[in-house]
Amino acid sequence: MTVLIPTPLHSYTGRKHVEGTGATLAELVADLDRRYPGIRFRMIDEQDRIRRHIRVFVNGEQARGLSQPLYATDEVIIVQALSGG
């Protein structure tokens, strides 16, 4: 499946779009972390939840958790909120 990576995470992937695999969002994140070590820590907190400043959309619908089912034809978009003062 195609995964759109936000600009703040390009330092892990080196590009905007990557391919990933997994039957669930958790499996996809694990696959991405195998190929791009450290990316999972930036997306998932210590309680195995999507971090508060990260949103994940699957085919335009916001994913509510890591158990979100995925299919090979899905488009996954990772969005990272900007913060600061």
C-alpha positions as CSV (number, residue, x, y, z in Angstrom):
1,M,0.0,0.0,0.0
2,T,1.1,3.6,-0.5
3,V,1.9,5.6,2.6
4,L,2.3,9.4,2.5
5,I,5.0,10.5,5.0
6,P,4.8,14.0,6.6
7,T,7.7,16.3,6.1
8,P,8.9,16.1,9.8
9,L,9.4,12.3,9.3
10,H,11.3,12.5,5.9
11,S,14.5,12.3,7.9
12,Y,13.6,8.6,8.5
13,T,12.4,7.7,5.0
14,G,14.2,10.2,2.8
15,R,11.1,10.6,0.7
16,K,7.4,11.7,0.7
17,H,5.8,8.4,-0.5
18,V,6.8,4.9,0.6
19,E,5.3,1.4,0.2
20,G,4.3,-0.6,3.2
21,T,2.6,-3.9,4.1
22,G,0.4,-5.1,6.9
23,A,-3.2,-6.3,7.7
24,T,-3.6,-3.7,10.4
25,L,-2.2,-0.2,11.1
26,A,0.0,-1.8,13.9
27,E,1.5,-4.2,11.3
28,L,2.1,-1.4,8.8
29,V,3.9,0.7,11.5
30,A,6.0,-2.3,12.4
31,D,6.9,-2.8,8.7
32,L,7.8,0.9,8.4
33,D,10.0,0.7,11.5
34,R,11.8,-2.4,10.1
35,R,12.7,-0.4,7.0
36,Y,13.0,3.0,8.6
37,P,14.3,2.4,12.2
38,G,13.0,4.9,14.7
39,I,9.9,6.0,12.9
40,R,7.6,4.1,15.1
41,F,8.8,5.9,18.2
42,R,7.8,9.2,16.6
43,M,4.3,8.0,15.7
44,I,3.4,5.6,18.6
45,D,3.6,6.4,22.4
46,E,4.6,4.1,25.2
47,Q,1.0,2.9,25.7
48,D,0.9,1.7,22.1
49,R,-1.4,4.5,21.0
50,I,-1.1,6.9,18.1
51,R,0.6,10.0,19.5
52,R,-1.6,13.0,20.2
53,H,0.0,15.1,17.5
54,I,-0.2,12.4,14.8
55,R,-3.3,11.7,12.7
56,V,-3.5,8.7,10.3
57,F,-6.0,8.6,7.5
58,V,-6.9,5.4,5.5
59,N,-8.6,6.2,2.2
60,G,-9.6,9.6,3.5
61,E,-11.1,8.4,6.8
62,Q,-9.3,9.0,10.1
63,A,-8.0,5.8,11.7
64,R,-9.0,5.5,15.4
65,G,-6.4,3.1,16.5
66,L,-3.7,0.6,15.6
67,S,-6.2,-2.2,15.1
68,Q,-7.6,-0.5,12.0
69,P,-7.7,-3.1,9.2
70,L,-5.8,-2.4,6.0
71,Y,-5.7,-3.8,2.5
72,A,-3.0,-3.8,-0.1
73,T,-4.9,-1.2,-2.2
74,D,-5.3,1.3,0.6
75,E,-3.7,4.8,0.7
76,V,-2.5,5.7,4.2
77,I,-1.7,9.4,5.0
78,I,0.2,10.3,8.1
79,V,-0.3,13.8,9.3
80,Q,1.8,15.5,12.0
81,A,0.4,18.6,13.7
82,L,2.8,21.5,14.0
83,S,3.1,23.1,17.4
84,G,5.1,25.8,19.1
85,G,4.9,29.4,20.0
